Structure formats: C-alpha cells, structure tokens
C-alpha cells in the first residue's frame, strides 16, 4: 500500500470428506506459481505487528480489561470445569487441555494477564504452558492425551500456539523452550499431513491458523527448517477447505443458508469458520505470492457483509450464515493487505457487537445476539434454525461452552493490534482509535519511541497524542472513513484539515516531544435495511433504542454465585417507527472527565441521539422476539421523542426501525 506523504505545514480490522473432484480442484488451485515457478520464501506484510505488551490500554479501555478480569473471564480458571486447574492437572480431562477449551482459554488470557500486569493470571497461563510442554511426547505430539481413544487431530492445538507465541513476545526467556517444542510438533504434523492423518472437519476448515503459526516460525525462528515449514503450509492448504472457491460470488450464499445446499463441506458456511476463511487467503498469499489470493479475500469480505452484515458491524450467523433479517442472530487482513476497510470494520465490531453480547459486569454472555432483541430468555417457539432456544440468554454457558472460554480474546487482542509498524520498521502506525500507551524501539533506526493517546473515543471526537522520540520519524494515524471535516493541530498550532492517503494521515515527529490533537467529527448516517427499515450510525457507533428491562435469575453456578443465567424481559413499549429527518446528536459531559464504569451498560455512555417516533402495530414472533419490522406502518398514537443509545450498552434493543414522516 502507499503511505501518505508528510505535509510541510500540517505535519500531517464453521463436513464431510471432499469428493475426489473437489479435492483435486482445491489442490490444483492451491499450487499457484510465479513466472512458471513456485515462489521462494514468504511475501511481506503491509504492516508488522508489535510484540505483546508494547501497546497497553489506558483510560476507559484499561477499565474494560479490569471489568473483564473481575468478571467471568478472570475467574473461569477457579471454577469452570472445562478450564479449571483441577480438570487438567492430573489428567482428568483431555478436552480441557488441548482439544479446544484449554487452548481457547489460554489464547485469550495470555494477553489479558500481560496487558494488565496481573500476577494471578500470568501465573495461571505460565502453569498451563509448562504443563503442556512438559507433556510433549517423544514423537513431538503436544497433549496430554488422557482417557481417550480419539485419533490425533491437529486443530485443537492451534489456539494454544497463538497463546504461546504471545508469551514468547512478552518474555523472551521462553523462546528456546517454546520454539524447540514447536519445531518438534511441526515435523510430526508434516508427516501426518503427508499420510492423510490428523484431519477431520474442523482441521480441514481451520488450517489457516496453523499456517499463521508456521509463518511466525519462518519469519522469526526458522532454525534452518524453512523448506519444511513451507511444505507444511502447502500440505495444510492442499488438504483443507478451498476458501478461494467458497468466497467466489458464483457459489457464495446470498441468503440464510438453512434451506440451501452447500457445494463445499458444510462447515465452510459456519459463522465462526467464515472468519477463519477470511484469514486463509492472505495467509496463502504469503507463500504463493499470488495477487489472486488477496483479491479473493477482499471480495469475500465484501460479499460476507453485503449479504449477511449487521449494523453492529458483525455478520449474522445462528451457527450458520443467517442472511440480513434482524430477528436472526480483520486485524490480520489489515496487516497483510493494508486496506482500511478491514480496520474500519474491526473497530465497529469492537465498539458495538462485542460489548452488546455481555452484561456490563461481564459475568454473563450470550451465544447469539439480535439486532432487534425484545427479550433474552428461553424462546418458544425457537427463532434460530440451527441453535437452541436458550441461545440468547445471558449466562455462563448458553447453548455451547466454546464461547465461555473463548470470549475473553476480544478486548486484549483489539488492544495489542492497535498499533503496527511499517515494513521497514522506521514508522509507527496507530490503526485503532482509543486510549493507549506505547513503548517501542523502531528497529530500523534505533529510535526509542513512547506514545500516549488521551481520549474518550468513541465517546468523544477528540484525541490528544503525545509522542516522545530520540530521533525524528513519521507517525501515521488512521482516519476512519466516517470522519467528516476532521482537523489536526500540531504542537499548539492552527487546526488544519486531515489529509489521509489510503486511510492514514502522516505526522512529522521531531526528536524530543511532539503533541497533536485530532478532532474527528462525524455526521449521523442512515443505513437501509430489509423491509424498508433503517439503522442509525454516528462515527463507529451504531445507535439503538435501549428497552428498559426486568431481570430474573434462571440458574446460578454452585461454585461461583456470581456466574448466573439471566432472563431479561421488556418493561416498556418498543414498537416504534422513527422519522430519520429528526435525528439529533447529543453530547453529554462525563463527571470529572471520566467515563462511568462499566461504560457499556444502560444509560452510561455520554453520547445519545434523539428522534421523533410514533407507536405502531409491530407483531411479536411467538411471544419472545420481534417479528420483521413492518413496512410503511401507520402510527397508532401520538408522536413522541425517544432516545437512542450506543448499541454496545443495550441488552434489550431495537436497532432496525420502520420509518414514518412526522407532520
């Protein structure tokens, strides 16, 4: 990608075995060549990630990690049977170690512990790492394998690898032990793949995670095994699902998929696996060097959100892709490709969909969330074709346990990927906007740099960044696509318009201290949704009507009374149409300049939008969820004003509205 030039005056992101034909086709399309030969080495990324711990949260983002640590995520190791110490120490549960749950938990809690400097969590993840590595067998297999005759399948180890890599980044003394264990495992995995072993549905669809691990080894710790590493990447691609075809517009599903026939293995249309597949193509590009892989990834991204996207930033999947109906339930891409659309989408997801699926105190979470969610309870009739009626209860383990152990990844990994460097390691790039501190050495020039970003963003439009550097360099900051009339003031100078190139604005930083203030206002925008309904946005935030609610405890964990399943019911009318022409933005002033904690709970964010609304007839589906928004409804009562709040703070909500015209 092309970086912006510095201006002199401005200083300015889920079956079956393949048929023979499809297997052959996948293998042929994977064997890409450049100038008639298989390319050597790995293609460079557009940006380079920073080691874990380089970027730390500040302000309200720091508080989010504190709330998460004080909530379910920080206490699972104490009581939750899939990942509690008593279940994997002594080998009472192979599932809890490296089949899925333990790997997921480890992968999320490593960055959580490092970013908060939390000694308890750091001790827990170190103990887990030690236990797994101590139980690597003579063949190189990482286990332990306990109380099971299940074949050796590869994929459950992949999240463990990610966690171990992060531990190496944060503590270099672990490098030799982890890297040695990885290479022993890779040698075994390569043999298994050549023999057709280690493969089942999940391995075939999530092969890209292992490829990314192999690329980390290749980039930083190849140990003379470059050819083996590349060959293992190719074997994973050849034996895995063909994501370049899944994301081909000819085959891509354009509606909810429960009544469609998937021409590929069924897990490719699984919601989580779609995200996995989006990583597959840029990871493939690095060893094929083929632009077609990048193009397919970008096109697949657009198709996914065009046909299944939600105003909250995420795409719809109640297990499998669910289309656009409101009643249904990118960092890696940005670093490889550099297209700002990936970063914009990641920021929207993080500041909307992620907090909306958790209670404010983060002790209870949903499996599925709804754009128009008028209750969170055991639903009869069940609106979800693939998942159970308990799926949108806020609780410890609604529907499946995987998200209980996996959900803590979101905030820590968003934070740790918020800054990157340019490929020449001479410049620093702020990708995601929010409050942070950074301390790093820009390796190309030996430039020691510290950064402090003071802001309430996305609950403010203003960001003040202070940079201290031993040498002059160019600093880049992403200007989101939704910004209108953004300005920058450097070292107290006059405010000048931002001038981003490919989403990045360049700031010339001198040796010593440089301070600049960004003002990044946005207009209220309207997104057209099915049935003539609309969704409301301003900046990265999606706005919804926050329905007041009653709460009832459905279940309580015997070991941890704070881990509860909660039923929410609406205590006020929610059947409204709105007049979009009357939308008005309101800025509140946080007491003492500090946001309340936890910020993502009812009535707490300082930004709101008011709008003229009128009551309408709007049916319920069964008695627990909203039917599709009615098209061109008639008002059944007087016009009134209602307040819309940031989507992430709402637990019951209307996020897609019918419209009317007020007179």
N, C-alpha and C positions, 0 to 999 in steps of 0.2 A: 504494500500500500504506500501511497505517497503521503509524507508528513507535511504539515503546513510550514511555510517559511516564517521566520521571525520578523515581525513588523518593527521597524525602527522606532516608531512613535508610540505604538500601542504596547510593545513588548508582549506583543501578543502572538454483558452476556454467559408387548410382553410378547409346527409342533411335531409335527411328525417329521420322520426322516425324509430327506429330499427324494423326489423321483430321480431316476438316473439322468433324465434330460435336464432338469433344473440344476442338479449338481454339476453337470458338465458345463452348462451355461455360466454358472457362477464362477467356476474355475477359469474359464476362458476369458471372461470379462475382467477377472482379477489380475490376470497376467499382462499388465499393461507394460508398454515399452516406450523408450525414448530413443529416437533415431535408430530403431531396429534392435536396440539392446536394452536389457534390464538395467535401470539406472543404479549406480552405486551410492551407498550412503543414504542419509535422510535429508529431505528437503527442510530448509529452515522455516521457523515460525515467523509470523508477522511481528510478534512480541514475545518476550521471555518473562515467565513468571518469577516471582521473588520467593526466597525461602520462607517457610512458615516462621512467624514471629517478627519478620521485618515490618509488616504492617500490623498495627494494633488499633483496636476500636477506641474511640473517645466519646465523650458526651452521652447522648441517648443510645448510641449503638453499643457502647460499653455496658450500659444498663440493661439492654436487651440480653446480652450474654449472662449477666448476673441473674436476671429473672429466669433464663433458661436453666442455669446451673442450680438455682434454688428450687426449680420445678422438677418435672418428671425426668428430664434428661440427666440431670446431675445426681439422681437418686436410683436410677434403674439398677445399677451395679449392687445396690444394697438389698434389693428385694425381688426384682423382676426375674422370674425363673429362667428365662431364655439367656440372660446375661449375668445373673448374679454369680459371685465368685464361687459359691458352694456348688454350682451346677457344672462348672468346668474344671475347677481344681479337683483333682482326684478322679476325673473322667466319668462323671455320672451322666454327661450329656454331650455326645459328639455334635449334635445340632447346634449347641450353644458355642462351640469353638469356632470351626471354620466352615461349616456348611452354609450358614447365612447369618444368623443372628449375631454371633460374636464378631464376625467381620464387619457387619454394619455398625454395630455399637462402637467398635474400636475406631473405625474410619471417621466417625463424627466427633467422638470425644477427644481424640488426639488434638485437633486444632482448638476445641473448646478449652481444654486444660492449658494449652500453651498461651493462647491469647489472653486468658485471664490470670496467668501465673498462678493457677490453682494447684497447690501441692497434693491435695487428695486425689483429684482426677489424674494428675501426672503420675502419681504412684500407681493408680489402678491400671492405666494403659501400659506403663512400663512392666508391670507384673504380667499383663496379658501377652505383651511382646516376648518377654523372657520365656513364658510358659510354652508358647507356640514354637519358638526357635529351639528350645531345649528338647522338643519332641519331634524335630525333623528326623526322619529315619535314614538308614544308610543309603537308600535309593534316591534321596533328595525330596521325598514327599513330605509336605507340611501338613500335619494333622492337628491333634491326635485323632486316630481312628478308634473309636470306643463303642462297644456294644452294637455293632452294625455289620451287616454283610453287604451293605450298599457298595457298588463299584466306586472306584475313584473318579469323581467328576471334578473338573477344573474350576468352574466359575465361582464357587463359594469362597475361594481364596482371594479373588481379585480385590474386593474392598479392603481385605487385610493388607494387601500390598500397598494400596494407597495410604493407609494409615502409617505403615512402617516407613514409607518414603518421607512422609511429613515429619516423623520422629527423627529421621536422619537429618533433614533440613534444619530442625531446631536444635539438634545435638550431634555434632559431627563425630563425637567419640563412638557413636553407634554404627558408623559407616561400615567398617570392615566386617562386623558380625552380620549385619543385615545384607550387605551386598554379596557376601560369600554364600549365605543361605539362598538368596535369590538365584544366583547362577547355578547352584546345585539343582534347584527346582526347575529352572528353565531347561537344563539338559535333559531331565526326566520328561518334562512336558513335551519337548520336541520329539522325543522317541515315541511317546504316547500318541501324539497327533499323527505322526507318520504311520503308526499302526492302527489308526482309527479308534483310539482309546481316549477316555476322559471326556467324551462328548455325549451330551444329552440336550434337550430342547433349550435349556437356559444357557448352556455353554455355547451353543450354535448361534444364539441371538445376541449374547453379550461378549463376544470375542474381542471387541474393540477395547474393552477395559484392560485386558491383558496386553494388547498391542501398546497401549499408552505406557504401561509399566515397562515393557521391553524397550520402548523408546527412551525412557528415563535412564535405564541402564546404558543404552547405546550412547546417549549424549554425555553422561557424566561418569559412568563406571563400567566401561566395556570389557575390561580385563582381557583384551585380546580375543573376545568372543563375538566380534561384530558379525561375522558370517552366520554363526548360529542364531544370533538374535534376529537378523533379517529373515533367515529361513523360517524361524518360528512365527514371525509376524505373517509371512506369506501362508504358512500352513493354517494359521487361525483364520485368515481371510478365506482361503480355499474351502475350508470345512465349515464355515459359518454362513449365516443367512446373507443373501445378496442385497444389501441396503441400497445400492445404486438402482436396483430394479424396483424395490419396494417404494422408493420415493420418485419413481418415474410417473409422470402425470397420467400415462396410459392406464396404469394399474392402481393408482392411489385412490383410496376410498374418499368419496366426497360427501357422504352422509354417515350417520351412525351405522356401525358395521354388523350388528347382531343378525341382520337378515341378508347379509352379503356373503359371497363365497370368496375367501382369501386365496389368490393364486399361489401364495407363498406359505411357508409354515405359519400356523395360526398365531404364534406368539409375536410375530412381527407387528401385528395390529394392537398389541397390548400397550396400554398407555405409557408405562414406565419404559418399556423397550423402545418405543418411538424416540424417546430422549436418548437412549443408548445408541440407536441407529444414527441419530444426528451427529454423534461423535465418531461413528465408524468411518465416514467418508473423509473428513480431514485427517484422521489418523492413517488411513490408507494412502492418501496423497503424499504423506511424508516418505513412504518407501516406493511408491510408483512414480512420483513426480508428475503425475498427470493432472492437468488443469480440469479435466472432466470430472474428477472426484470432488474438487472444490465447487464446480458449477452444480453438480448434483446435490451437494449438501445445501447450498444456498437455495436452490429450487425446492428441495424437500422441506426446508424451513418455511418457505413462503406458503407451500401447499398445506402444511400442517395447521398453520394459524389462519389461513384463508377459510378452510372448511371445518375446523374444529376449535378455533380460538375463542377465548373468553375475554370480556373487557377487563377482568382482573389480571390479564397478562398471560395466564396459563392456557393450555388447551384442554378440551373436555375428554375424559375417559372414565366411565364407570367400569373399570378393569380394561375394557377395550374402547377404542375410539368412539365418541358419542355424538359427533355432529355439533350443531350450533344451538340446540334448544336449551333454554335457560333452566328447564326443570331437570336437566341431566347434570350429572355430576362434572447457556451459552458461553459460559466463560471460556471453555476450551475452543469453541468455534471462533470466538473473537481473537483469541491468542494465535490461532493458526492462520485465520483468514484475514482478520482486521476490518471486517465490515461493521460499521457502528450499529446496524440494525440488531445485531446479536446482543450488544451491550445494552441498548435501549430496552429490549425485551426482558433481559435478566433483571434490570432494575425495576421494571414494572411488576414482575412476578414477586420479587423480594419484598417490595413495599406494599403489596396488595394481597395476593393469594396465600403467601406463606403465613403471615400473622392471622389471616382470617380463619384458618383451619385449626387454630389453637385458642384455648381460653387465654385471657390476658395474663394469668399467672403461669401459664404453660404447664399445668398439671394434667390437662386433658386435651386430646386431639381427635380430629375426625379422620375417617378413612376417605370419605367423599364430601366435598362442599358443593353447594348450589349457588348459582347467581341469584336466583330468587328463592330464598330459604325462609319459609314462614314457620318452621318448627324443626327441631333437632330431636328426633325420638325414633322409637321402633315403628317403622312405617308400614301400614297396611291400608290399601294394597301397596306393594313394593314398587317404587318407580324405577328401580335400577335393574335392567335386564340381566346383568352379569353378576352383580354383587348383592349382598344380603340386605334386609330391611333395617338392620342395625347400623348401616354404614355411615350415616351422618350424625349419630350420637357423638357427643364429645365425651371421650372416655379413655381408659387405659389401653384397650385392645378391641376397638370396634371393627368387626369383620376379619381383619388379618393382623397378626402381630408384627409383620415386617416393618410397618411404618412407625411402630412404637420404638423400635431400636434404631431406625434409620432417620427419623425426622430431625435429630439434632445437627445434621450436617449443614442445614441451610444457612443459618446466620454465620457460623465460623468460616465457611468456605466463601461466602459472599465477601466477607471482610478481607480474608487473606488474598483474594484475587482482585482486590480493588485497585491495586497498583501493579504495573508491569514496567519493564524496561524495553527500550528499542533493541533490535537485534545486535547493534554494535555496542550495547551496554554503556552508552555515553549519555543517554537521556532517560528521564523518569516520566511515566505516563500515569495520570490518575484516570482510571476507567469508570469507576462507580462513584457517584457523589454522595457525600455524607461526612460525618466527623471522624477523623483518623489522625494517628501519628505514624510516621515512617522514619526508620533509621537504616541507612544502607550505604554501601560503597559502590559507586559506579565504576565497575572494574576496568573499563577501557581507559579511563583517565586517572584512576586512583583518587576519585573525588568523593570525599565523605559528605553525605547529604542527610539532613534531617528536615522533615516536613510536619507541620501541624495544620490541620484543617478544622477551623472552628465554625460550626454551623448547626442549625436545627433541621436542615434539609432532610427529607422532603417536606417538612413542616415550616419551611422558610424558603425564600428565594435567594437568600444572600449567603455567600460562603467567603470567609476570610482565610487566606492561606499564607502561612509564614514559612519561608524556606531559608535554611542556613546551609551554606556550602563552602568548601575550601577552595573551589575553583568555579569559574563561570561555566554554565551549561544551559541547554534548552530544556525547559519543562513543558510538558503537554498536559492539557486538561480536556476531558471530553465535554462537549457542549451538546446536550441531548437534542433530539430532533424537534421536541415540543417547545423549545425555548423561542420566545418572540422578543425582539428588541433587547437582547442580552447585552450587558456592558461589563467592562473591566476597568479597574483603576489600579495602577501600579505605584507603590511607594507614595501614596497620598496624592498622586497626580490626578488629572482630569479623567472623568469616565469616558471611555471610548467604546464603540461597538465591538463586540467579539466578532472574529472572522475565522471560523473553523474551516479546515480543509479535511474532508473525509471524517468529520465529526470532532476533530481535535484542534484546539486553539493553542498556539505556541506562545510561551512567555520566556523572554530572555532573562536569565537569572545570573547575577553577578556574584563574585566571591564575597562572602560576608552574609548579610541578611537582606532578603527581598520579601516584601509583603504585597499581596494583591487581593483585591476584593472583587468578587463576581456578583453581579445582580442578574438573575436568570428567571425573569417572569414568564408566565405562560398564559395563554388565553383558555377560557373554557371551551372545550370541544365536544361535539356530539358524534357518537358512533351509531350507525344504523345497524339494527339487529333484526332477527326474524319477527314476522307478524307485524311489521311496522313499528316495533318498539325501538327505544333508543337507550344508550348508555351514556353516562356523563363522565368526563375526564377534565382534570386540570393538571398540567405537568405530568409527573409519573403516577399521580394518584387517581384511582377510579373512585367515584363517589356513589353512595347508595343510601337508601332510607333505612336508618337503624331502628328496627322494630323493637320496642320495649318488650321484655320477656319475663316470664316466671321460670323458676329453676327447681328441679326435683332430682334428688339423688336416686339413681336406679341401682347402683351397686357400689361397693366400697371394698378395696383390697384389704385382706385380713392382716397383712404385714405392714402396709403403709396406708393409713387412713386418709392421707391427702390425695391418693390415687383413686378418683371416683369417676363413675359414669354418670353423666348429667343429661337430663331431658329438659329442653327449652321449649316453651310454648309462647306464642304471641299474646300480649295483653292489651293490644290496641289494634285498630283497623290498619290494614296495609294495602287495601285495594284502591290505589290512586292512579290517575293519569296525570301527567305533568305538561306544562306549556314550556318548551325549551327556550322560547324567546325571553322568558322572565328569569332565567338562571342568573344569580348574583353571588359573587365570591365574597367571603368574609374572612378577615384575618384576625384572630384573637391574639392577645398578648400573654404568653406564659408568665406565671408568677416568678419573679426573680430571674427571668430569662431562662428558666429551666423547664423542660417538659415534664409532665407528671409521669410517674412510673406505676405500672407498665403503660407505655404510651398507646399500645394497640388494644384499647378496651373502650367500652361505650362512653361517649361523651368527652373523651380526654384529648384527642388531637385538637390543636388550636385552629385548624383550617376547616371551614364549613362552606356549603353552598345552599342558598335558599332558592325556592322555586314555587311558582303558583301551581296548585294541584287541585283536583276535584275528585270526590269519591265516585267510584264506578262499580258496575257489576263485574266481578272477576271470580271465576269459579275456582274451587279447590279440586285437586286431583285426589280422590278419596277424601280423607279428612286431615291429611297431614302435610300436603305440599301444594304449591301453587300450580294451577294449570298454565298452559302457554298464555302469554299476555294477549288480551283481546284486541283485535284490530279495529281502529276507529270507534272506540267506545263512547257512549253518551254519558254525560255527568248525571249522577243521581242525587246530587246535593250541592251545596254552595261551594264556591271556590275558596280555598284557604292556602296559606303558605306552609310548606313543610321544609324541614332541614335535612340536607344530605351530608353524610359524614364519610371520611376515608374508609374504603371498603375493608381494609385490614382490621379496623376497630370494631366492625359489626360481626355479630354471631348469628342473629336473625336479620334478614335484609330483603329489600327489593333493589336489585341492581340493573334491571332492564324494565323500562316503563313504557306503557302505552302513552300516546300523546293526545292532546286536545288543544284548542285555541281559546285562551281566556278572552272575554269581551269586556 
